[in-house]
Amino acid sequence: MDERIRRHAEILVDWSAQIESGDDIVLSIDEGAHDLAVAVAEVLGYRGANLVSVYRSDEIQRAYLRAHDGEFDADPTFEKSLYENADRVLLLKGSRNTAAMADVPDERQQAHARARQGIREARLATDWVSTLHPTRALAQQAGMAFEEYREFVYDATLRDWESLAEEMGRLKTILDDGSEVHIDAPGTDLSLSIENRTAVNSAASVAYDSHNLPSGEVFTAPADADGEITFDVPMTVRGERLRDVRLTVENGEVVDFEAASGEETLAALLDTDDGARRFGELGVGMNWGIDRFTDNILFDEKMAETVHLALGRAYDACLPEGESGNDSAIHVDLITEMSEDATLSVDGEVIQRDGVFRWESGF
C-alpha cells in the first residue's frame, strides 16, 4: 500500500477525528475509497475503537431513486439510530462516476433530501469528518492524469495542520470581532452581516469544529446579505455544470439569478425550500496546497485567493447559543476568485486585496 494512504488514515483518525479507545465509529465508504478504508480500519483497530462499516455507491443510489415512487418515509428509524448512537462518523469519498446521478429527476432528489433531513441532523450532531481518496473518475473530472491528481490530493491533505491553524486564527479573530463583510470583485458588490456570529477556524480537526480533510478555510454564517455576486468558478452540482452564476440578493434572500450554464439546476436548488434562497455560510479559502480548481468542492472551496458562499443550511458552530440559523435541506457552495481587482473588507477595513492578506508581504 502507498505510504501516503497510511499517513492519510493516521491524520484522519488522530488529528481530524481525535478518536480514542472505546469510541463507536461509523465508517461510510464510497465505492472507490476501498484502499483508504482498509488503512483507516487498521488504525482504528490499533486505537481500540469500535467499528461499523457502511458501503455507499452512487450507482446503487441512482437505481433506488429512479425506481422509487418519490413518496419517501421521513427519517427511517433504523438508519437514524445508527448515527444517534455514534461518537464519530468518518465519510470516505471516492466516486467512480461523478455523473452517476445525472439522470435522476431533480424533484426526486429534492424529495429524498427533505425526507432524510433528520438523519442528516443526527449525523451532523456527531464529531463527523469527511475526506477523499483519489480515483480515476475524480482525476478525469479535475482534468488531470491520475498520478498527477494523486500528488495534488496528498499535497492538499498531508500538511502541517497545526501551523496552518495558527495562521487562520488571525482571520477568525477579525471575523469574530466584526459586524459587516463587504466583497468587491468583478461582477460582485455584496455586503453581509456577521454581527454576533462565531467564525470557525477550519483546520481539519473536530477540535476546531472543522469536519473536512483536507480543509484550510475560515467560515461563518451570515445573518443577512444585500447586493450582487458573481461566482466565476465552475462547479458540478447534481451532475450538471454550473458556470458564471450571478445572484441578486435583497434582505438576505435571492430575488434574481442567472447562469451561463446549469440555470435549470440552479433554479431547482433555489426551489428546494425557503432556506435554499438564503446564505448559510461565508467562507475564505487559505490552503496553499490547493493550487488549481478541480470541480470538487472539498478542495475548491479551500483554495487560497477565493471566497465562497453556501446556499442553504447554516452550521450551528457559527451561531449564538439558543439561536437557530438558516435551515434548509441543502448546503451548496459556490465560489468566486479574489486574485485580481478584488477586496475583502470587514467593517470598512480592507483585510485582503487581490488574494493577499494584510499580514502577508505584498499587501
C-alpha positions in Angstrom: 0.0 0.0 0.0 1.2 3.5 -0.8 2.6 5.0 2.4 0.7 8.2 1.7 -2.6 6.3 2.2 -1.4 5.2 5.6 -0.4 8.7 6.5 -3.8 10.0 5.3 -5.5 7.4 7.6 -3.4 8.4 10.6 -4.1 12.1 10.2 -7.9 11.4 9.7 -8.1 9.2 12.9 -5.7 11.1 15.2 -5.7 14.8 14.1 -9.0 15.2 12.4 -11.4 12.9 14.3 -9.4 12.7 17.6 -10.6 9.1 18.1 -9.8 7.3 21.3 -10.1 3.8 22.6 -13.8 2.7 23.1 -15.2 5.3 20.7 -18.1 4.0 18.5 -17.3 4.8 14.8 -19.4 4.6 11.7 -17.2 4.4 8.6 -19.1 5.3 5.4 -17.2 4.1 2.4 -17.7 5.2 -1.2 -17.1 2.5 -3.8 -13.8 4.0 -4.9 -12.4 4.5 -1.4 -11.6 0.9 -0.5 -7.8 1.2 -0.1 -8.2 4.2 2.3 -11.0 2.3 4.2 -8.6 -0.6 4.8 -5.9 1.8 6.1 -8.4 3.6 8.3 -9.8 0.3 9.7 -6.3 -0.8 10.6 -5.6 2.5 12.5 -9.0 2.2 14.3 -8.0 -1.3 15.3 -4.7 -0.1 16.8 -6.6 2.6 18.7 -9.1 0.2 20.2 -12.2 1.9 18.6 -15.4 0.1 17.7 -16.2 0.0 14.0 -19.4 -0.3 11.9 -18.8 0.0 8.1 -21.4 1.3 5.7 -20.9 1.0 1.9 -22.1 3.8 -0.3 -22.5 3.7 -4.1 -23.9 6.4 -6.4 -25.0 3.6 -8.8 -26.9 2.0 -6.0 -28.5 5.3 -5.0 -29.4 6.0 -8.7 -31.1 2.7 -9.1 -33.1 3.2 -5.9 -34.2 6.7 -6.6 -35.2 6.1 -10.2 -37.3 3.1 -9.2 -39.0 4.7 -6.2 -42.4 6.5 -6.5 -41.0 9.6 -4.7 -43.0 9.3 -1.5 -40.2 8.7 1.0 -40.7 7.8 4.6 -39.3 10.6 6.8 -36.1 9.8 8.8 -36.2 5.9 8.8 -35.5 5.0 12.5 -33.2 2.1 11.7 -30.7 4.4 9.9 -31.2 7.4 12.2 -30.4 5.4 15.3 -27.1 4.4 13.8 -25.9 8.0 13.9 -27.6 8.9 17.1 -25.5 6.2 18.8 -22.2 7.0 17.1 -19.3 9.0 18.6 -17.7 9.7 15.3 -18.7 9.3 11.6 -15.9 9.1 9.0 -17.0 9.7 5.4 -14.6 8.4 2.9 -15.4 9.9 -0.5 -14.1 8.4 -3.7 -16.5 8.3 -6.7 -16.1 6.0 -9.7 -18.5 8.1 -11.8 -19.1 11.7 -10.9 -22.2 11.9 -13.1 -23.9 8.7 -11.9 -26.9 10.7 -10.6 -27.3 12.9 -13.7 -30.5 11.2 -15.0 -32.3 11.2 -11.6 -35.0 13.8 -11.7 -34.3 16.9 -9.5 -37.7 16.7 -7.8 -36.9 13.0 -6.8 -33.5 14.1 -5.3 -35.1 17.0 -3.5 -37.9 14.8 -2.0 -35.3 12.3 -0.8 -33.1 15.1 0.7 -36.1 16.5 2.6 -37.2 13.1 3.9 -33.7 12.5 5.2 -33.2 15.8 6.9 -33.5 14.3 10.4 -30.9 11.7 9.5 -28.6 14.4 8.3 -29.1 16.3 11.5 -28.2 13.2 13.5 -25.0 12.7 11.6 -24.1 16.4 11.9 -24.6 16.1 15.7 -21.7 13.7 15.9 -18.0 14.6 15.5 -18.0 13.7 11.8 -15.2 14.1 9.3 -15.3 13.9 5.5 -12.3 13.1 3.4 -11.5 11.9 -0.1 -9.5 9.1 -1.7 -8.2 9.9 -5.2 -9.9 7.9 -8.0 -9.6 8.0 -11.8 -13.1 9.5 -12.1 -12.2 12.4 -9.9 -8.9 12.9 -11.7 -10.8 13.0 -15.0 -13.3 15.5 -13.6 -10.3 17.6 -12.5 -8.7 17.4 -15.9 -5.6 15.7 -14.6 -3.7 12.5 -15.1 -4.3 10.0 -12.3 -0.8 10.2 -10.9 -0.9 14.0 -11.1 -4.2 14.1 -9.3 -2.9 11.8 -6.5 0.0 14.2 -6.0 -2.4 17.1 -5.8 -4.7 15.3 -3.2 -1.8 14.5 -0.9 -0.2 17.9 -1.2 -3.5 19.3 0.0 -4.1 16.7 2.7 -0.7 15.8 4.2 0.1 19.2 5.7 1.3 20.8 8.9 -2.2 21.4 10.2 -1.0 23.0 13.5 0.9 25.8 11.7 -2.0 26.4 9.3 -4.4 26.6 12.3 -2.3 29.3 13.9 -2.3 31.4 10.7 -6.0 31.0 10.1 -6.7 32.0 13.7 -5.8 35.6 12.7 -8.7 35.8 10.2 -11.0 34.1 12.7 -10.3 36.8 15.3 -11.1 39.6 12.7 -14.4 38.0 11.7 -15.4 37.3 15.3 -14.9 40.9 16.2 -16.5 42.2 13.0 -20.1 43.2 12.1 -20.1 43.5 8.3 -18.2 41.9 5.5 -18.0 43.5 2.1 -16.9 41.6 -1.1 -15.9 43.8 -4.0 -14.8 42.0 -7.2 -15.7 41.9 -10.9 -19.4 41.4 -11.1 -19.7 41.4 -7.3 -20.7 44.1 -4.8 -22.1 42.3 -1.8 -22.5 43.2 1.9 -23.1 40.5 4.6 -23.9 40.9 8.3 -21.9 38.8 10.6 -22.6 40.5 13.9 -22.7 38.2 16.9 -21.5 35.3 14.7 -18.6 33.0 15.5 -16.1 32.1 12.8 -14.7 28.6 12.6 -11.0 28.1 12.1 -11.4 25.0 9.8 -8.1 23.3 10.5 -9.2 19.8 9.5 -10.0 18.7 13.1 -13.1 18.4 15.3 -11.0 20.2 18.0 -11.6 23.3 15.8 -15.2 22.5 14.9 -13.8 21.5 11.5 -15.1 18.5 9.6 -13.2 18.2 6.3 -9.8 16.7 5.5 -8.3 18.5 3.7 -9.5 21.8 5.0 -8.0 25.2 5.2 -10.7 27.8 5.4 -12.3 30.2 7.9 -16.1 30.3 7.7 -19.0 31.9 9.4 -22.8 32.2 9.0 -24.1 35.5 7.6 -27.2 36.8 9.3 -28.2 39.0 6.3 -27.0 39.9 2.9 -27.6 42.6 0.2 -26.2 43.2 -3.3 -25.0 41.1 -6.2 -22.4 38.4 -6.5 -20.9 36.5 -9.4 -19.5 33.0 -8.9 -16.9 32.6 -11.6 -15.6 29.2 -10.6 -17.4 26.4 -12.5 -18.9 23.7 -10.2 -20.7 20.4 -10.9 -23.9 20.0 -8.8 -26.2 17.1 -9.2 -24.4 16.0 -12.3 -24.8 19.4 -14.0 -22.1 22.1 -14.6 -22.9 25.5 -13.1 -20.9 28.2 -14.7 -20.8 32.0 -14.1 -23.7 32.1 -11.6 -25.0 35.6 -10.8 -27.2 36.2 -7.8 -29.1 39.3 -6.7 -29.8 39.4 -3.0 -32.3 41.6 -1.1 -32.8 41.4 2.6 -30.9 38.1 2.7 -32.9 36.4 0.0 -32.0 35.6 -3.6 -34.6 37.5 -5.7 -33.0 37.1 -9.1 -30.5 34.7 -10.7 -28.9 33.7 -13.9 -26.1 31.3 -15.1 -24.2 30.8 -18.3 -24.9 27.1 -17.9 -26.8 24.9 -15.5 -29.5 27.5 -14.9 -32.3 24.9 -14.6 -30.4 23.1 -11.9 -29.7 26.3 -10.1 -33.5 27.1 -10.2 -34.3 23.7 -8.8 -31.8 24.2 -6.0 -33.3 27.5 -5.1 -36.8 26.0 -5.0 -35.8 23.2 -2.6 -37.3 25.1 0.4 -37.5 28.6 1.8 -33.9 28.4 3.3 -32.4 27.5 -0.1 -32.7 31.1 -1.2 -30.6 32.4 1.7 -26.9 32.1 2.5 -25.9 29.7 5.3 -22.1 30.1 5.0 -19.4 32.7 4.1 -16.0 31.1 3.8 -12.5 32.2 2.9 -10.0 29.7 1.4 -6.5 29.6 2.8 -5.0 26.3 1.8 -2.0 27.0 -0.5 -1.6 23.3 -1.1 -4.7 23.5 -3.3 -3.3 25.3 -6.4 -5.9 24.8 -9.0 -9.7 24.2 -9.4 -10.7 20.5 -9.6 -14.5 20.7 -9.8 -14.7 19.2 -6.4 -16.0 21.4 -3.6 -14.0 19.6 -0.9 -10.8 21.1 -2.4 -12.0 24.1 -4.4 -13.7 26.0 -1.5 -10.4 25.8 0.4 -8.2 27.2 -2.3 -6.3 30.3 -1.4 -7.4 33.6 -3.1 -11.1 32.5 -3.2 -14.3 33.3 -1.3 -17.3 31.0 -1.2 -20.9 31.3 -0.1 -23.3 28.4 0.5 -27.0 28.4 -0.3 -28.9 26.7 2.4 -28.2 25.3 5.8 -26.1 27.2 8.3 -23.8 25.4 10.8 -24.6 25.7 14.5 -21.0 26.2 15.4 -21.2 29.8 13.9 -24.4 30.8 15.8 -25.1 32.3 19.2 -26.3 29.8 21.8 -30.0 29.4 21.5 -30.3 30.9 18.1 -31.2 28.8 15.1 -29.7 29.9 11.8 -30.8 29.4 8.2 -32.5 26.0 7.9 -32.6 24.0 4.6 -32.3 20.5 3.2 -29.4 21.7 1.0 -25.9 23.3 1.6 -24.5 24.1 -1.8 -21.2 26.1 -2.0 -20.4 28.5 -4.9 -17.0 30.1 -5.4 -15.6 33.3 -6.7 -11.9 34.2 -7.3 -10.4 37.1 -5.3 -6.9 37.2 -7.0 -7.5 40.2 -9.3 -9.3 43.6 -8.8 -10.8 42.3 -5.6 -11.0 43.3 -2.0 -12.4 41.7 1.2 -13.3 44.2 3.9 -14.5 43.9 7.5 -16.2 47.0 9.0 -14.8 49.2 6.2 -11.2 48.0 6.6 -9.6 46.0 3.8 -8.2 42.8 5.1 -7.4 41.1 1.8 -6.5 42.7 -1.5 -6.1 40.6 -4.7 -5.8 37.5 -2.6 -3.1 38.9 -0.2 -4.0 39.3 3.5 -2.9 42.4 5.3 -0.4 40.4 7.5 1.3 39.0 4.4 4.1 40.5 2.3 2.9 42.2 -0.8 -0.3 43.6 0.8 
